[in-house]
Amino acid sequence: MRVLGVDPGATGALAMLDTDLDALVLADMPSALVRTGKARRRQVSETWLADLVRTYEPDCAWVERVHSLPGQGVTSSFSFGLAYGLVRGVLAALQVPATFVTPNEWKRALHLGADKNEARLIAARLFPANAQSFVRVSDDGRAEAALLAWFGSRQFLSG
């Protein structure tokens, strides 16, 4: 079974876990710098995202269900929501069955708190062949996508 884990957002990631081959493939969220007024912001590329998901050919996807946070700015909330919507739209257009889980739900199953470093350590332990992909602090999106794929595969196998 091919399970896609998605940590949405412009700095998120995708992880394809092939349970038959016991292999994990990681990709940072495909994005580009886009000029918005005077600023340049990173934005998810729906075309690149669709190409990547199409290449992976997942049987299902497990996506972190996100929402805006108190104190988060309007622009960043909009950007985050846009990225989340693009992920949902691409999965729907490609007819990939998707399950949306809250951070609390999947992190509880892994005994994880909010510490992103802890997610990187657990991902490195679960996927030692990919451990180098979780070394940097900025690799937390990769780690969370991998853990979402792992969580999804366990839900499927137990259900």
N, CA, C and O atoms as a GROMACS GRO file, in nm:
protein
  636
    1MET      N    1   0.084  -0.117   0.000
    1MET     CA    2   0.000   0.000   0.000
    1MET      C    3   0.088   0.123   0.000
    1MET      O    4   0.193   0.127   0.064
    2ARG      N    5   0.044   0.224  -0.072
    2ARG     CA    6   0.118   0.351  -0.083
    2ARG      C    7   0.039   0.459  -0.008
    2ARG      O    8  -0.069   0.499  -0.052
    3VAL      N    9   0.094   0.504   0.103
    3VAL     CA   10   0.027   0.600   0.190
    3VAL      C   11   0.102   0.733   0.184
    3VAL      O   12   0.222   0.740   0.211
    4LEU      N   13   0.029   0.838   0.147
    4LEU     CA   14   0.088   0.971   0.140
    4LEU      C   15   0.057   1.047   0.269
    4LEU      O   16  -0.059   1.058   0.310
    5GLY      N   17   0.160   1.100   0.332
    5GLY     CA   18   0.144   1.187   0.448
    5GLY      C   19   0.172   1.329   0.404
    5GLY      O   20   0.270   1.355   0.334
    6VAL      N   21   0.086   1.423   0.446
    6VAL     CA   22   0.103   1.562   0.402
    6VAL      C   23   0.099   1.656   0.522
    6VAL      O   24   0.001   1.661   0.597
    7ASP      N   25   0.207   1.731   0.537
    7ASP     CA   26   0.212   1.843   0.632
    7ASP      C   27   0.192   1.967   0.545
    7ASP      O   28   0.285   2.013   0.480
    8PRO      N   29   0.069   2.023   0.544
    8PRO     CA   30   0.039   2.133   0.451
    8PRO      C   31   0.111   2.262   0.489
    8PRO      O   32   0.161   2.278   0.600
    9GLY      N   33   0.113   2.352   0.395
    9GLY     CA   34   0.178   2.480   0.416
    9GLY      C   35   0.296   2.495   0.323
    9GLY      O   36   0.351   2.395   0.274
   10ALA      N   37   0.334   2.617   0.297
   10ALA     CA   38   0.443   2.644   0.203
   10ALA      C   39   0.576   2.585   0.249
   10ALA      O   40   0.663   2.557   0.167
   11THR      N   41   0.592   2.566   0.380
   11THR     CA   42   0.716   2.505   0.431
   11THR      C   43   0.691   2.363   0.479
   11THR      O   44   0.774   2.306   0.550
   12GLY      N   45   0.578   2.305   0.440
   12GLY     CA   46   0.544   2.168   0.476
   12GLY      C   47   0.617   2.068   0.387
   12GLY      O   48   0.717   2.101   0.323
   13ALA      N   49   0.564   1.947   0.384
   13ALA     CA   50   0.628   1.841   0.307
   13ALA      C   51   0.529   1.730   0.278
   13ALA      O   52   0.418   1.725   0.332
   14LEU      N   53   0.572   1.640   0.190
   14LEU     CA   54   0.497   1.520   0.157
   14LEU      C   55   0.587   1.400   0.180
   14LEU      O   56   0.708   1.406   0.157
   15ALA      N   57   0.527   1.292   0.227
   15ALA     CA   58   0.602   1.168   0.248
   15ALA      C   59   0.521   1.053   0.191
   15ALA      O   60   0.405   1.034   0.229
   16MET      N   61   0.581   0.977   0.102
   16MET     CA   62   0.515   0.860   0.044
   16MET      C   63   0.574   0.736   0.108
   16MET      O   64   0.692   0.707   0.091
   17LEU      N   65   0.491   0.664   0.183
   17LEU     CA   66   0.534   0.541   0.248
   17LEU      C   67   0.476   0.423   0.171
   17LEU      O   68   0.354   0.406   0.163
   18ASP      N   69   0.563   0.342   0.116
   18ASP     CA   70   0.522   0.220   0.047
   18ASP      C   71   0.538   0.107   0.148
   18ASP      O   72   0.650   0.066   0.177
   19THR      N   73   0.427   0.057   0.201
   19THR     CA   74   0.435  -0.045   0.306
   19THR      C   75   0.479  -0.179   0.252
   19THR      O   76   0.536  -0.260   0.326
   20ASP      N   77   0.456  -0.206   0.124
   20ASP     CA   78   0.499  -0.333   0.064
   20ASP      C   79   0.651  -0.338   0.049
   20ASP      O   80   0.713  -0.442   0.072
   21LEU      N   81   0.710  -0.226   0.011
   21LEU     CA   82   0.854  -0.219  -0.008
   21LEU      C   83   0.928  -0.170   0.117
   21LEU      O   84   1.051  -0.172   0.122
   22ASP      N   85   0.852  -0.127   0.219
   22ASP     CA   86   0.908  -0.066   0.339
   22ASP      C   87   1.003   0.046   0.301
   22ASP      O   88   1.118   0.052   0.346
   23ALA      N   89   0.951   0.137   0.216
   23ALA     CA   90   1.032   0.248   0.166
   23ALA      C   91   0.959   0.380   0.186
   23ALA      O   92   0.836   0.387   0.175
   24LEU      N   93   1.036   0.482   0.215
   24LEU     CA   94   0.981   0.616   0.235
   24LEU      C   95   1.050   0.713   0.139
   24LEU      O   96   1.172   0.715   0.129
   25VAL      N   97   0.969   0.793   0.069
   25VAL     CA   98   1.020   0.898  -0.019
   25VAL      C   99   0.968   1.030   0.033
   25VAL      O  100   0.849   1.043   0.062
   26LEU      N  101   1.056   1.128   0.046
   26LEU     CA  102   1.020   1.259   0.101
   26LEU      C  103   1.036   1.369  -0.002
   26LEU      O  104   1.124   1.363  -0.088
   27ALA      N  105   0.949   1.469   0.008
   27ALA     CA  106   0.963   1.588  -0.077
   27ALA      C  107   0.915   1.709   0.002
   27ALA      O  108   0.810   1.704   0.067
   28ASP      N  109   0.991   1.815  -0.005
   28ASP     CA  110   0.942   1.940   0.054
   28ASP      C  111   0.823   1.986  -0.030
   28ASP      O  112   0.814   1.954  -0.148
   29MET      N  113   0.733   2.060   0.032
   29MET     CA  114   0.616   2.110  -0.039
   29MET      C  115   0.663   2.190  -0.160
   29MET      O  116   0.741   2.284  -0.145
   30PRO      N  117   0.616   2.155  -0.278
   30PRO     CA  118   0.660   2.230  -0.397
   30PRO      C  119   0.604   2.372  -0.392
   30PRO      O  120   0.483   2.393  -0.389
   31SER      N  121   0.694   2.467  -0.391
   31SER     CA  122   0.651   2.606  -0.378
   31SER      C  123   0.747   2.697  -0.453
   31SER      O  124   0.856   2.656  -0.492
   32ALA      N  125   0.704   2.819  -0.470
   32ALA     CA  126   0.785   2.918  -0.539
   32ALA      C  127   0.767   3.052  -0.470
   32ALA      O  128   0.666   3.076  -0.403
   33LEU      N  129   0.865   3.140  -0.487
   33LEU     CA  130   0.852   3.276  -0.434
   33LEU      C  131   0.763   3.355  -0.529
   33LEU      O  132   0.785   3.357  -0.650
   34VAL      N  133   0.663   3.420  -0.472
   34VAL     CA  134   0.566   3.496  -0.550
   34VAL      C  135   0.561   3.638  -0.494
   34VAL      O  136   0.562   3.657  -0.372
   35ARG      N  137   0.557   3.735  -0.582
   35ARG     CA  138   0.549   3.875  -0.539
   35ARG      C  139   0.404   3.906  -0.502
   35ARG      O  140   0.313   3.888  -0.583
   36THR      N  141   0.384   3.952  -0.380
   36THR     CA  142   0.252   3.996  -0.334
   36THR      C  143   0.268   4.140  -0.286
   36THR      O  144   0.315   4.164  -0.174
   37GLY      N  145   0.231   4.233  -0.369
   37GLY     CA  146   0.256   4.374  -0.336
   37GLY      C  147   0.404   4.400  -0.340
   37GLY      O  148   0.471   4.374  -0.440
   38LYS      N  149   0.457   4.451  -0.229
   38LYS     CA  150   0.600   4.480  -0.221
   38LYS      C  151   0.680   4.361  -0.168
   38LYS      O  152   0.802   4.357  -0.182
   39ALA      N  153   0.610   4.266  -0.109
   39ALA     CA  154   0.678   4.152  -0.048
   39ALA      C  155   0.685   4.033  -0.142
   39ALA      O  156   0.610   4.023  -0.240
   40ARG      N  157   0.775   3.942  -0.111
   40ARG     CA  158   0.783   3.814  -0.182
   40ARG      C  159   0.755   3.706  -0.079
   40ARG      O  160   0.817   3.702   0.027
   41ARG      N  161   0.662   3.620  -0.111
   41ARG     CA  162   0.623   3.514  -0.020
   41ARG      C  163   0.632   3.380  -0.090
   41ARG      O  164   0.615   3.369  -0.212
   42ARG      N  165   0.658   3.278  -0.010
   42ARG     CA  166   0.659   3.142  -0.063
   42ARG      C  167   0.515   3.094  -0.071
   42ARG      O  168   0.438   3.107   0.024
   43GLN      N  169   0.479   3.039  -0.187
   43GLN     CA  170   0.343   2.992  -0.210
   43GLN      C  171   0.348   2.854  -0.275
   43GLN      O  172   0.431   2.829  -0.363
   44VAL      N  173   0.258   2.766  -0.232
   44VAL     CA  174   0.251   2.631  -0.289
   44VAL      C  175   0.214   2.641  -0.437
   44VAL      O  176   0.125   2.717  -0.475
   45SER      N  177   0.283   2.564  -0.519
   45SER     CA  178   0.253   2.557  -0.662
   45SER      C  179   0.157   2.440  -0.684
   45SER      O  180   0.195   2.324  -0.668
   46GLU      N  181   0.034   2.471  -0.722
   46GLU     CA  182  -0.064   2.365  -0.743
   46GLU      C  183  -0.024   2.272  -0.858
   46GLU      O  184  -0.053   2.153  -0.854
   47THR      N  185   0.042   2.327  -0.960
   47THR     CA  186   0.085   2.245  -1.074
   47THR      C  187   0.193   2.147  -1.031
   47THR      O  188   0.184   2.028  -1.062
   48TRP      N  189   0.294   2.195  -0.961
   48TRP     CA  190   0.402   2.107  -0.915
   48TRP      C  191   0.350   2.006  -0.814
   48TRP      O  192   0.391   1.890  -0.815
   49LEU      N  193   0.258   2.050  -0.726
   49LEU     CA  194   0.200   1.959  -0.628
   49LEU      C  195   0.124   1.848  -0.698
   49LEU      O  196   0.138   1.731  -0.662
   50ALA      N  197   0.042   1.882  -0.797
   50ALA     CA  198  -0.035   1.782  -0.870
   50ALA      C  199   0.059   1.684  -0.942
   50ALA      O  200   0.034   1.564  -0.942
   51ASP      N  201   0.166   1.736  -1.003
   51ASP     CA  202   0.262   1.649  -1.071
   51ASP      C  203   0.327   1.551  -0.973
   51ASP      O  204   0.345   1.433  -1.003
   52LEU      N  205   0.361   1.602  -0.856
   52LEU     CA  206   0.426   1.518  -0.755
   52LEU      C  207   0.332   1.408  -0.705
   52LEU      O  208   0.371   1.292  -0.698
   53VAL      N  209   0.209   1.445  -0.671
   53VAL     CA  210   0.113   1.346  -0.623
   53VAL      C  211   0.082   1.244  -0.733
   53VAL      O  212   0.072   1.124  -0.705
   54ARG      N  213   0.068   1.289  -0.855
   54ARG     CA  214   0.043   1.199  -0.968
   54ARG      C  215   0.159   1.100  -0.983
   54ARG      O  216   0.136   0.982  -1.010
   55THR      N  217   0.281   1.146  -0.966
   55THR     CA  218   0.399   1.060  -0.977
   55THR      C  219   0.400   0.955  -0.865
   55THR      O  220   0.436   0.840  -0.888
   56TYR      N  221   0.361   0.995  -0.744
   56TYR     CA  222   0.361   0.903  -0.630
   56TYR      C  223   0.255   0.794  -0.642
   56TYR      O  224   0.274   0.684  -0.591
   57GLU      N  225   0.144   0.824  -0.709
   57GLU     CA  226   0.032   0.730  -0.722
   57GLU      C  227  -0.012   0.671  -0.588
   57GLU      O  228  -0.013   0.549  -0.573
   58PRO      N  229  -0.048   0.755  -0.491
   58PRO     CA  230  -0.085   0.702  -0.360
   58PRO      C  231  -0.222   0.632  -0.362
   58PRO      O  232  -0.311   0.666  -0.440
   59ASP      N  233  -0.235   0.533  -0.275
   59ASP     CA  234  -0.364   0.466  -0.256
   59ASP      C  235  -0.454   0.550  -0.167
   59ASP      O  236  -0.576   0.546  -0.178
   60CYS      N  237  -0.391   0.626  -0.078
   60CYS     CA  238  -0.466   0.714   0.013
   60CYS      C  239  -0.371   0.821   0.066
   60CYS      O  240  -0.249   0.811   0.053
   61ALA      N  241  -0.430   0.924   0.125
   61ALA     CA  242  -0.350   1.032   0.184
   61ALA      C  243  -0.401   1.062   0.324
   61ALA      O  244  -0.521   1.055   0.351
   62TRP      N  245  -0.309   1.096   0.412
   62TRP     CA  246  -0.340   1.140   0.547
   62TRP      C  247  -0.282   1.281   0.560
   62TRP      O  248  -0.161   1.301   0.550
   63VAL      N  249  -0.370   1.376   0.582
   63VAL     CA  250  -0.333   1.517   0.580
   63VAL      C  251  -0.363   1.578   0.716
   63VAL      O  252  -0.468   1.554   0.775
   64GLU      N  253  -0.269   1.658   0.765
   64GLU     CA  254  -0.294   1.727   0.892
   64GLU      C  255  -0.401   1.832   0.870
   64GLU      O  256  -0.387   1.919   0.784
   65ARG      N  257  -0.509   1.824   0.948
   65ARG     CA  258  -0.616   1.922   0.942
   65ARG      C  259  -0.571   2.044   1.021
   65ARG      O  260  -0.553   2.038   1.143
   66VAL      N  261  -0.552   2.153   0.951
   66VAL     CA  262  -0.498   2.274   1.013
   66VAL      C  263  -0.603   2.383   1.022
   66VAL      O  264  -0.709   2.376   0.959
   67HIS      N  265  -0.573   2.482   1.101
   67HIS     CA  266  -0.660   2.599   1.118
   67HIS      C  267  -0.573   2.717   1.158
   67HIS      O  268  -0.456   2.700   1.193
   68SER      N  269  -0.630   2.834   1.151
   68SER     CA  270  -0.552   2.952   1.191
   68SER      C  271  -0.531   2.950   1.342
   68SER      O  272  -0.607   2.889   1.417
   69LEU      N  273  -0.427   3.017   1.383
   69LEU     CA  274  -0.392   3.021   1.525
   69LEU      C  275  -0.417   3.160   1.581
   69LEU      O  276  -0.404   3.259   1.509
   70PRO      N  277  -0.452   3.169   1.709
   70PRO     CA  278  -0.470   3.301   1.769
   70PRO      C  279  -0.340   3.381   1.759
   70PRO      O  280  -0.232   3.330   1.786
   71GLY      N  281  -0.353   3.505   1.721
   71GLY     CA  282  -0.237   3.592   1.709
   71GLY      C  283  -0.166   3.581   1.575
   71GLY      O  284  -0.073   3.656   1.548
   72GLN      N  285  -0.210   3.488   1.491
   72GLN     CA  286  -0.149   3.475   1.359
   72GLN      C  287  -0.201   3.588   1.271
   72GLN      O  288  -0.320   3.619   1.273
   73GLY      N  289  -0.113   3.649   1.195
   73GLY     CA  290  -0.152   3.761   1.110
   73GLY      C  291  -0.248   3.721   1.001
   73GLY      O  292  -0.258   3.603   0.965
   74VAL      N  293  -0.319   3.819   0.948
   74VAL     CA  294  -0.416   3.795   0.844
   74VAL      C  295  -0.351   3.737   0.719
   74VAL      O  296  -0.401   3.641   0.661
   75THR      N  297  -0.239   3.794   0.678
   75THR     CA  298  -0.171   3.748   0.557
   75THR      C  299  -0.122   3.606   0.573
   75THR      O  300  -0.140   3.524   0.483
   76SER      N  301  -0.059   3.575   0.686
   76SER     CA  302  -0.008   3.438   0.706
   76SER      C  303  -0.122   3.339   0.720
   76SER      O  304  -0.110   3.225   0.674
   77SER      N  305  -0.232   3.379   0.783
   77SER     CA  306  -0.349   3.291   0.793
   77SER      C  307  -0.406   3.261   0.655
   77SER      O  308  -0.440   3.147   0.624
   78PHE      N  309  -0.414   3.363   0.572
   78PHE     CA  310  -0.466   3.345   0.437
   78PHE      C  311  -0.374   3.252   0.356
   78PHE      O  312  -0.421   3.162   0.288
   79SER      N  313  -0.244   3.275   0.365
   79SER     CA  314  -0.147   3.193   0.291
   79SER      C  315  -0.153   3.047   0.335
   79SER      O  316  -0.149   2.956   0.253
   80PHE      N  317  -0.163   3.027   0.465
   80PHE     CA  318  -0.169   2.891   0.520
   80PHE      C  319  -0.298   2.822   0.474
   80PHE      O  320  -0.296   2.706   0.436
   81GLY      N  321  -0.408   2.894   0.480
   81GLY     CA  322  -0.535   2.840   0.435
   81GLY      C  323  -0.535   2.808   0.286
   81GLY      O  324  -0.592   2.708   0.242
   82LEU      N  325  -0.471   2.894   0.209
   82LEU     CA  326  -0.460   2.871   0.065
   82LEU      C  327  -0.383   2.742   0.037
   82LEU      O  328  -0.424   2.661  -0.046
   83ALA      N  329  -0.271   2.722   0.106
   83ALA     CA  330  -0.190   2.601   0.088
   83ALA      C  331  -0.270   2.476   0.126
   83ALA      O  332  -0.267   2.376   0.054
   84TYR      N  333  -0.341   2.483   0.235
   84TYR     CA  334  -0.423   2.371   0.281
   84TYR      C  335  -0.532   2.340   0.178
   84TYR      O  336  -0.558   2.224   0.147
   85GLY      N  337  -0.595   2.444   0.126
   85GLY     CA  338  -0.698   2.427   0.024
   85GLY      C  339  -0.644   2.368  -0.105
   85GLY      O  340  -0.710   2.286  -0.169
   86LEU      N  341  -0.523   2.408  -0.143
   86LEU     CA  342  -0.461   2.353  -0.263
   86LEU      C  343  -0.434   2.204  -0.247
   86LEU      O  344  -0.455   2.126  -0.340
   87VAL      N  345  -0.387   2.165  -0.130
   87VAL     CA  346  -0.363   2.022  -0.104
   87VAL      C  347  -0.494   1.946  -0.116
   87VAL      O  348  -0.500   1.842  -0.182
   88ARG      N  349  -0.599   1.996  -0.052
   88ARG     CA  350  -0.730   1.929  -0.059
   88ARG      C  351  -0.780   1.921  -0.202
   88ARG      O  352  -0.829   1.817  -0.245
   89GLY      N  353  -0.766   2.030  -0.277
   89GLY     CA  354  -0.815   2.034  -0.415
   89GLY      C  355  -0.740   1.939  -0.506
   89GLY      O  356  -0.801   1.870  -0.588
   90VAL      N  357  -0.607   1.935  -0.493
   90VAL     CA  358  -0.526   1.846  -0.576
   90VAL      C  359  -0.561   1.701  -0.546
   90VAL      O  360  -0.578   1.621  -0.639
   91LEU      N  361  -0.572   1.665  -0.419
   91LEU     CA  362  -0.607   1.528  -0.384
   91LEU      C  363  -0.745   1.490  -0.439
   91LEU      O  364  -0.764   1.380  -0.491
   92ALA      N  365  -0.839   1.581  -0.428
   92ALA     CA  366  -0.974   1.554  -0.479
   92ALA      C  367  -0.973   1.541  -0.631
   92ALA      O  368  -1.034   1.449  -0.685
   93ALA      N  369  -0.904   1.630  -0.700
   93ALA     CA  370  -0.900   1.626  -0.846
   93ALA      C  371  -0.835   1.498  -0.898
   93ALA      O  372  -0.874   1.446  -1.002
   94LEU      N  373  -0.735   1.448  -0.824
   94LEU     CA  374  -0.667   1.326  -0.864
   94LEU      C  375  -0.734   1.201  -0.806
   94LEU      O  376  -0.685   1.090  -0.823
   95GLN      N  377  -0.845   1.221  -0.737
   95GLN     CA  378  -0.926   1.114  -0.678
   95GLN      C  379  -0.846   1.027  -0.581
   95GLN      O  380  -0.858   0.904  -0.581
   96VAL      N  381  -0.765   1.092  -0.500
   96VAL     CA  382  -0.692   1.024  -0.395
   96VAL      C  383  -0.776   1.031  -0.268
   96VAL      O  384  -0.800   1.141  -0.218
   97PRO      N  385  -0.820   0.918  -0.214
   97PRO     CA  386  -0.897   0.921  -0.090
   97PRO      C  387  -0.812   0.984   0.020
   97PRO      O  388  -0.700   0.942   0.045
   98ALA      N  389  -0.867   1.085   0.086
   98ALA     CA  390  -0.791   1.158   0.188
   98ALA      C  391  -0.862   1.156   0.321
   98ALA      O  392  -0.985   1.166   0.328
   99THR      N  393  -0.784   1.142   0.426
   99THR     CA  394  -0.833   1.151   0.563
   99THR      C  395  -0.762   1.269   0.626
   99THR      O  396  -0.640   1.282   0.615
  100PHE      N  397  -0.839   1.353   0.692
  100PHE     CA  398  -0.784   1.474   0.754
  100PHE      C  399  -0.786   1.454   0.905
  100PHE      O  400  -0.892   1.432   0.964
  101VAL      N  401  -0.670   1.464   0.967
  101VAL     CA  402  -0.658   1.439   1.111
  101VAL      C  403  -0.597   1.560   1.180
  101VAL      O  404  -0.508   1.626   1.126
  102THR      N  405  -0.645   1.587   1.298
  102THR     CA  406  -0.592   1.699   1.376
  102THR      C  407  -0.454   1.663   1.429
  102THR      O  408  -0.422   1.545   1.446
  103PRO      N  409  -0.372   1.764   1.454
  103PRO     CA  410  -0.241   1.735   1.513
  103PRO      C  411  -0.253   1.656   1.642
  103PRO      O  412  -0.176   1.563   1.666
  104ASN      N  413  -0.352   1.692   1.727
  104ASN     CA  414  -0.368   1.620   1.854
  104ASN      C  415  -0.394   1.471   1.832
  104ASN      O  416  -0.342   1.387   1.904
  105GLU      N  417  -0.475   1.440   1.732
  105GLU     CA  418  -0.512   1.302   1.706
  105GLU      C  419  -0.392   1.215   1.667
  105GLU      O  420  -0.368   1.110   1.727
  106TRP      N  421  -0.317   1.258   1.566
  106TRP     CA  422  -0.207   1.172   1.523
  106TRP      C  423  -0.086   1.181   1.616
  106TRP      O  424  -0.014   1.083   1.632
  107LYS      N  425  -0.065   1.295   1.678
  107LYS     CA  426   0.049   1.308   1.770
  107LYS      C  427   0.027   1.228   1.898
  107LYS      O  428   0.122   1.174   1.955
  108ARG      N  429  -0.098   1.221   1.943
  108ARG     CA  430  -0.130   1.141   2.063
  108ARG      C  431  -0.092   0.995   2.040
  108ARG      O  432  -0.038   0.930   2.130
  109ALA      N  433  -0.119   0.943   1.921
  109ALA     CA  434  -0.088   0.803   1.889
  109ALA      C  435   0.063   0.777   1.893
  109ALA      O  436   0.105   0.664   1.917
  110LEU      N  437   0.143   0.879   1.871
  110LEU     CA  438   0.288   0.866   1.872
  110LEU      C  439   0.349   0.919   2.003
  110LEU      O  440   0.471   0.925   2.017
  111HIS      N  441   0.264   0.956   2.096
  111HIS     CA  442   0.308   1.013   2.225
  111HIS      C  443   0.396   1.136   2.203
  111HIS      O  444   0.498   1.153   2.270
  112LEU      N  445   0.355   1.220   2.109
  112LEU     CA  446   0.427   1.341   2.074
  112LEU      C  447   0.361   1.463   2.134
  112LEU      O  448   0.238   1.470   2.144
  113GLY      N  449   0.441   1.558   2.174
  113GLY     CA  450   0.388   1.688   2.216
  113GLY      C  451   0.401   1.786   2.100
  113GLY      O  452   0.404   1.746   1.984
  114ALA      N  453   0.408   1.912   2.132
  114ALA     CA  454   0.419   2.016   2.029
  114ALA      C  455   0.562   2.040   1.983
  114ALA      O  456   0.586   2.116   1.889
  115ASP      N  457   0.658   1.976   2.048
  115ASP     CA  458   0.799   1.997   2.017
  115ASP      C  459   0.835   1.938   1.880
  115ASP      O  460   0.829   1.817   1.861
  116LYS      N  461   0.870   2.024   1.787
  116LYS     CA  462   0.904   1.981   1.650
  116LYS      C  463   1.033   1.898   1.649
  116LYS      O  464   1.049   1.811   1.564
  117ASN      N  465   1.125   1.926   1.743
  117ASN     CA  466   1.249   1.848   1.749
  117ASN      C  467   1.219   1.702   1.784
  117ASN      O  468   1.284   1.611   1.734
  118GLU      N  469   1.121   1.682   1.870
  118GLU     CA  470   1.081   1.547   1.908
  118GLU      C  471   1.028   1.471   1.786
  118GLU      O  472   1.057   1.352   1.770
  119ALA      N  473   0.952   1.538   1.701
  119ALA     CA  474   0.900   1.476   1.579
  119ALA      C  475   1.016   1.433   1.488
  119ALA      O  476   1.011   1.325   1.429
  120ARG      N  477   1.117   1.517   1.477
  120ARG     CA  478   1.232   1.483   1.393
  120ARG      C  479   1.306   1.361   1.447
  120ARG      O  480   1.350   1.275   1.370
  121LEU      N  481   1.320   1.352   1.579
  121LEU     CA  482   1.389   1.238   1.640
  121LEU      C  483   1.311   1.108   1.620
  121LEU      O  484   1.370   1.005   1.588
  122ILE      N  485   1.181   1.113   1.640
  122ILE     CA  486   1.099   0.993   1.623
  122ILE      C  487   1.098   0.949   1.477
  122ILE      O  488   1.106   0.830   1.448
  123ALA      N  489   1.088   1.044   1.385
  123ALA     CA  490   1.091   1.009   1.242
  123ALA      C  491   1.224   0.943   1.206
  123ALA      O  492   1.226   0.846   1.130
  124ALA      N  493   1.334   0.993   1.260
  124ALA     CA  494   1.465   0.934   1.232
  124ALA      C  495   1.474   0.792   1.288
  124ALA      O  496   1.537   0.706   1.226
  125ARG      N  497   1.412   0.767   1.403
  125ARG     CA  498   1.412   0.632   1.461
  125ARG      C  499   1.324   0.537   1.380
  125ARG      O  500   1.362   0.422   1.356
  126LEU      N  501   1.207   0.584   1.336
  126LEU     CA  502   1.116   0.499   1.260
  126LEU      C  503   1.167   0.471   1.118
  126LEU      O  504   1.141   0.365   1.061
  127PHE      N  505   1.240   0.568   1.063
  127PHE     CA  506   1.289   0.558   0.925
  127PHE      C  507   1.440   0.582   0.921
  127PHE      O  508   1.484   0.686   0.871
  128PRO      N  509   1.519   0.489   0.974
  128PRO     CA  510   1.663   0.512   0.982
  128PRO      C  511   1.730   0.534   0.846
  128PRO      O  512   1.831   0.604   0.838
  129ALA      N  513   1.676   0.476   0.741
  129ALA     CA  514   1.734   0.496   0.609
  129ALA      C  515   1.718   0.641   0.561
  129ALA      O  516   1.790   0.686   0.472
  130ASN      N  517   1.623   0.712   0.620
  130ASN     CA  518   1.596   0.852   0.584
  130ASN      C  519   1.640   0.949   0.694
  130ASN      O  520   1.607   1.068   0.687
  131ALA      N  521   1.712   0.902   0.792
  131ALA     CA  522   1.747   0.984   0.909
  131ALA      C  523   1.811   1.117   0.871
  131ALA      O  524   1.786   1.218   0.937
  132GLN      N  525   1.894   1.119   0.767
  132GLN     CA  526   1.960   1.243   0.727
  132GLN      C  527   1.862   1.348   0.677
  132GLN      O  528   1.894   1.467   0.673
  133SER      N  529   1.742   1.306   0.640
  133SER     CA  530   1.640   1.400   0.591
  133SER      C  531   1.571   1.475   0.704
  133SER      O  532   1.492   1.566   0.679
  134PHE      N  533   1.602   1.437   0.830
  134PHE     CA  534   1.536   1.499   0.945
  134PHE      C  535   1.634   1.572   1.036
  134PHE      O  536   1.600   1.605   1.150
  135VAL      N  537   1.755   1.596   0.989
  135VAL     CA  538   1.862   1.650   1.074
  135VAL      C  539   1.841   1.797   1.109
  135VAL      O  540   1.858   1.836   1.225
  136ARG      N  541   1.806   1.879   1.011
  136ARG     CA  542   1.796   2.024   1.034
  136ARG      C  543   1.666   2.060   1.107
  136ARG      O  544   1.566   1.990   1.093
  137VAL      N  545   1.668   2.166   1.182
  137VAL     CA  546   1.548   2.216   1.249
  137VAL      C  547   1.438   2.242   1.146
  137VAL      O  548   1.320   2.218   1.174
  138SER      N  549   1.476   2.290   1.028
  138SER     CA  550   1.377   2.321   0.925
  138SER      C  551   1.320   2.196   0.858
  138SER      O  552   1.233   2.206   0.771
  139ASP      N  553   1.366   2.077   0.898
  139ASP     CA  554   1.315   1.952   0.843
  139ASP      C  555   1.194   1.900   0.920
  139ASP      O  556   1.153   1.785   0.900
  140ASP      N  557   1.137   1.982   1.006
  140ASP     CA  558   1.023   1.936   1.085
  140ASP      C  559   0.902   1.902   0.997
  140ASP      O  560   0.826   1.812   1.031
  141GLY      N  561   0.884   1.972   0.885
  141GLY     CA  562   0.775   1.940   0.794
  141GLY      C  563   0.791   1.801   0.735
  141GLY      O  564   0.693   1.727   0.724
  142ARG      N  565   0.913   1.766   0.698
  142ARG     CA  566   0.940   1.632   0.646
  142ARG      C  567   0.909   1.527   0.752
  142ARG      O  568   0.846   1.425   0.724
  143ALA      N  569   0.955   1.554   0.874
  143ALA     CA  570   0.933   1.459   0.984
  143ALA      C  571   0.783   1.440   1.009
  143ALA      O  572   0.736   1.327   1.025
  144GLU      N  573   0.709   1.550   1.013
  144GLU     CA  574   0.566   1.539   1.040
  144GLU      C  575   0.492   1.470   0.925
  144GLU      O  576   0.398   1.395   0.950
  145ALA      N  577   0.533   1.494   0.802
  145ALA     CA  578   0.471   1.426   0.688
  145ALA      C  579   0.499   1.275   0.696
  145ALA      O  580   0.410   1.194   0.672
  146ALA      N  581   0.622   1.238   0.731
  146ALA     CA  582   0.657   1.097   0.744
  146ALA      C  583   0.577   1.031   0.857
  146ALA      O  584   0.528   0.919   0.842
  147LEU      N  585   0.563   1.102   0.967
  147LEU     CA  586   0.487   1.047   1.080
  147LEU      C  587   0.338   1.037   1.047
  147LEU      O  588   0.271   0.944   1.093
  148LEU      N  589   0.286   1.130   0.970
  148LEU     CA  590   0.147   1.121   0.926
  148LEU      C  591   0.126   0.999   0.836
  148LEU      O  592   0.026   0.928   0.849
  149ALA      N  593   0.220   0.973   0.745
  149ALA     CA  594   0.211   0.855   0.659
  149ALA      C  595   0.218   0.727   0.743
  149ALA      O  596   0.143   0.633   0.719
  150TRP      N  597   0.308   0.725   0.840
  150TRP     CA  598   0.319   0.609   0.929
  150TRP      C  599   0.189   0.590   1.007
  150TRP      O  600   0.138   0.478   1.016
  151PHE      N  601   0.137   0.698   1.063
  151PHE     CA  602   0.011   0.694   1.138
  151PHE      C  603  -0.102   0.642   1.048
  151PHE      O  604  -0.179   0.555   1.088
  152GLY      N  605  -0.111   0.695   0.927
  152GLY     CA  606  -0.215   0.652   0.833
  152GLY      C  607  -0.204   0.506   0.798
  152GLY      O  608  -0.306   0.436   0.788
  153SER      N  609  -0.082   0.457   0.778
  153SER     CA  610  -0.065   0.316   0.743
  153SER      C  611  -0.110   0.228   0.859
  153SER      O  612  -0.167   0.121   0.837
  154ARG      N  613  -0.083   0.270   0.981
  154ARG     CA  614  -0.124   0.192   1.100
  154ARG      C  615  -0.277   0.194   1.116
  154ARG      O  616  -0.337   0.094   1.155
  155GLN      N  617  -0.338   0.306   1.086
  155GLN     CA  618  -0.484   0.315   1.095
  155GLN      C  619  -0.548   0.222   0.994
  155GLN      O  620  -0.646   0.154   1.024
  156PHE      N  621  -0.494   0.219   0.874
  156PHE     CA  622  -0.548   0.134   0.769
  156PHE      C  623  -0.531  -0.013   0.802
  156PHE      O  624  -0.624  -0.092   0.787
  157LEU      N  625  -0.413  -0.049   0.848
  157LEU     CA  626  -0.384  -0.190   0.878
  157LEU      C  627  -0.463  -0.242   0.997
  157LEU      O  628  -0.496  -0.361   1.005
  158SER      N  629  -0.494  -0.152   1.092
  158SER     CA  630  -0.568  -0.196   1.212
  158SER      C  631  -0.719  -0.189   1.192
  158SER      O  632  -0.795  -0.246   1.270
  159GLY      N  633  -0.764  -0.118   1.087
  159GLY     CA  634  -0.906  -0.093   1.071
  159GLY      C  635  -0.976  -0.183   0.977
  159GLY      O  636  -1.096  -0.170   0.957
   0.00000   0.00000   0.00000
